[in-house]
Amino acid sequence: MVANLVNMVVVGGYVTFVSRIDFGDNGDRPDWLDHINANTLKVKLAGSLASISAIHLLKSFIAITDFVGSGAAMSANHEKVILWQAIIHGVFLASMILFAWGEKMQRVEGH
């Protein structure tokens, strides 16, 4: 996940500041730039954020089993925290799906 973020910064910086250089027939342009663009990296970053959110939500779900196993009652505050974590995770998933759909639509229109 951190590697995706570093990759996005590197490629985004290249696309923003260096991509206007005309390589011509020289062939020094890195091959991986043809396969990765800013939209692809947005989808990967959104996927990383959704994965981190899912791991955090799973940690909260596991904490529920600790309450149930010990016989202690879960507080209303803990239930609200889990509800908000689930809502935030849903927003991350929805944004990831929208980014992926938008990137797919751009590829279809571009070809």
C-alpha positions in Angstrom: 0.0 0.0 0.0 2.8 2.4 0.8 4.6 1.3 -2.4 1.4 2.3 -4.4 1.5 5.7 -2.7 5.2 6.1 -3.6 4.6 4.9 -7.1 1.7 7.5 -7.5 4.0 10.3 -6.3 6.8 9.3 -8.7 4.6 8.8 -11.7 2.4 11.9 -10.9 5.6 14.0 -10.6 6.9 12.6 -13.9 3.6 13.3 -15.7 3.3 16.7 -14.2 6.8 18.0 -14.7 8.7 15.8 -17.2 6.2 14.3 -19.6 6.3 17.2 -22.0 9.8 16.2 -23.1 9.7 14.8 -26.6 11.6 11.5 -26.7 11.3 11.2 -30.5 12.9 8.0 -31.8 15.4 7.9 -29.0 13.6 5.2 -27.1 14.7 6.4 -23.6 11.1 6.7 -22.4 10.4 4.1 -19.7 8.1 1.3 -20.9 6.1 1.3 -17.7 4.8 4.8 -18.5 2.7 3.4 -21.3 0.8 1.1 -18.9 0.5 3.3 -15.8 -1.2 6.7 -15.9 -2.6 9.1 -13.3 -6.1 7.5 -13.5 -4.8 4.0 -13.0 -2.9 5.3 -10.0 -6.0 7.0 -8.6 -7.8 3.6 -8.7 -4.8 1.9 -7.0 -4.7 4.5 -4.3 -8.4 4.3 -3.7 -8.0 0.5 -3.4 -5.3 1.0 -0.9 -7.4 3.3 1.2 -10.4 0.9 1.0 -8.1 -2.0 2.1 -6.7 0.0 5.1 -10.3 0.9 6.0 -11.4 -2.8 5.7 -8.5 -3.9 8.0 -9.5 -1.3 10.6 -13.1 -2.3 10.4 -12.1 -5.9 10.8 -10.2 -5.0 13.9 -13.3 -3.4 15.3 -15.4 -6.5 14.4 -12.8 -8.7 16.2 -13.2 -6.5 19.3 -16.9 -7.3 19.3 -16.1 -11.0 19.8 -13.9 -10.0 22.8 -17.0 -8.3 24.3 -19.2 -11.3 23.6 -16.6 -13.8 24.8 -16.1 -12.0 28.1 -19.8 -11.5 28.7 -19.5 -7.8 29.0 -22.0 -5.5 27.3 -20.9 -3.4 24.4 -21.4 0.3 25.0 -23.6 2.4 22.7 -20.6 4.6 21.9 -18.7 1.5 20.6 -21.7 0.6 18.4 -21.7 4.1 17.0 -18.0 4.0 16.3 -18.4 0.7 14.4 -21.4 2.1 12.4 -19.4 5.2 11.4 -16.4 3.0 10.4 -18.7 0.9 8.2 -20.2 4.0 6.6 -16.7 5.5 5.9 -15.6 2.1 4.5 -18.7 2.1 2.2 -17.8 5.6 1.0 -14.2 4.5 0.2 -15.6 1.5 -1.7 -18.1 3.6 -3.6 -15.4 6.1 -4.6 -13.0 3.3 -5.7 -15.8 1.9 -7.9 -16.5 5.3 -9.3 -12.8 5.9 -10.1 -12.5 2.5 -11.7 -15.7 3.1 -13.8 -14.5 6.5 -14.9 -11.1 5.2 -15.8 -12.7 2.4 -17.8 -15.0 4.9 -19.6 -12.0 7.0 -20.5 -10.2 4.0 -22.0 -13.3 3.0 -24.0 -13.7 6.6 -25.4 -10.0 6.9 -26.1 -9.8 3.8 -28.3 
